[in-house]
């Protein structure tokens, strides 16, 4: 079944948001335009994206088997088998820096190392009111307000904004309820690494989502950082980031302004460039486009990027 | 060590639908062994300094070169 569009019909006004699309908007409206509005994607498989997806999936499968009553060895065996089947055809160019760190071999080593290290995890999965474990929680909830265009009747209906996303697991860690999130990195996960998560768009949304969908006092996020090493043993560090109710309210209040801004850009059909973001996170993938004269950008986009059809573009309403 | 690598390469190139429980055990054991090697410091050696022998002082005059600027002489 075709997923719903996250945009109001016949407009470029997005009403369903997740942390990824909101992150693009906050980072740079032009980045948001390239990915969310126009659907451009760099040619070739994104090594970072695939590696992250497979790592998450393997750990989820391991957790599921453990919760179903399997022992560590058996659960690991099952997760590794499924992982090998998924990545068998994954061909990575290991001569690139990204491919050298992120390929099926390093992935397998990372999964086995993580599961062995946390086989007796002190973080226990929270049990929901209905008795189900709080894992694999896809969330989607409506806000009390919506795009002005919808309220003015341009779209005929009064459509509220929707926030969506996916929580891997909610855990009880030393008496605190926390959303657990896995991250992979090639840099050292020290204090400076964890500083990036406070303030942080994704972590603030996930804390709020945890509270809303579980109706429990979720305090923040437990970040499971896995540092991929090539010569030394892989390194796993847990960091924590907390949000008070006042901080969560502030984030939601700020969201009004961001959504208003997004709607304004959509109505103007113009998404300005934030040229202070180009060098962040190792450099924006669209920097090679934005650094060109506007008259030739489209040609370079066509040469180096693929324009995805609408149904394949990033969509916060697409079920995971 | 090399034989072990060849075995694991062969195992990992198998049709994934043909894996047996034993194959997976071997793959996991191999990666655990790799971890143990890394933990003991036996992974690929980190960039070691090249042994260039004892360092020698550069004598510009011997090479027929003059220093870019004359030595400062403190005037009292």
Boltz contact constraints between the chains, C-beta under 6 A:
constraints:
  - contact:
      token1: [A, 77]
      token2: [B, 24]
      max_distance: 6.0
  - contact:
      token1: [A, 80]
      token2: [B, 24]
      max_distance: 6.0
  - contact:
      token1: [A, 81]
      token2: [B, 19]
      max_distance: 6.0
  - contact:
      token1: [A, 81]
      token2: [B, 24]
      max_distance: 6.0
  - contact:
      token1: [A, 84]
      token2: [B, 16]
      max_distance: 6.0
  - contact:
      token1: [A, 85]
      token2: [B, 16]
      max_distance: 6.0
  - contact:
      token1: [A, 88]
      token2: [B, 16]
      max_distance: 6.0
  - contact:
      token1: [A, 109]
      token2: [B, 31]
      max_distance: 6.0
  - contact:
      token1: [A, 112]
      token2: [B, 28]
      max_distance: 6.0
  - contact:
      token1: [A, 112]
      token2: [B, 31]
      max_distance: 6.0
  - contact:
      token1: [A, 113]
      token2: [B, 35]
      max_distance: 6.0
  - contact:
      token1: [A, 231]
      token2: [B, 43]
      max_distance: 6.0
  - contact:
      token1: [A, 231]
      token2: [B, 44]
      max_distance: 6.0
  - contact:
      token1: [A, 232]
      token2: [B, 38]
      max_distance: 6.0
  - contact:
      token1: [A, 233]
      token2: [B, 35]
      max_distance: 6.0
  - contact:
      token1: [A, 233]
      token2: [B, 38]
      max_distance: 6.0
  - contact:
      token1: [A, 233]
      token2: [B, 39]
      max_distance: 6.0
